[in-house]
């Protein structure tokens, strides 16, 4: 069995729960994660809890945030945003930075893309990342996304960086 397949077997998608907050609090203390995902570092625990509770309890027709488990522990989340007309924007955050580059993100992304196609009936997924976010770019390319444009800039690791837009037909 290939490494990618072994990782994929250990990755599950599931609804977020309030009980996941301790994991989220750990991520919020990981400066590498905060900088990579535009999270405000060192947030007050009560503020962070309210933010998390809002995501856990919110139900939106055009947005899905789902938990990513690896080896039966929450390690991140994935989003489908602006869901309409058969299209959505994809995003993913692996909160445990020690797992970055290990294949967990792509395995979770494949499962979410399959869900988007099979369950939600989506036909097109778009994504955007920073030009200097090489891991994200590599993952999107590995998943079959194609670059469609380079529009705009955004702060990434404290520097103004070009944004790259991607698309994948399901």
Secondary structure, DSSP 8 states (H G I E B T S, - for coil): --HHHHHHHHEEEE---GGGHHHHHHHHT-HHHHHHHT--TT--HHHHHHHHHHHHH--BTTEEEEEEEETTEEEEEEEEEEEETTEEEEEEEES-GGGTTTTHHHHHHHHHHHHHHHTT---EEEEEEETT-HHHHHHHHHTT-EEEE---EEEETTEEEEEEEEEEE-
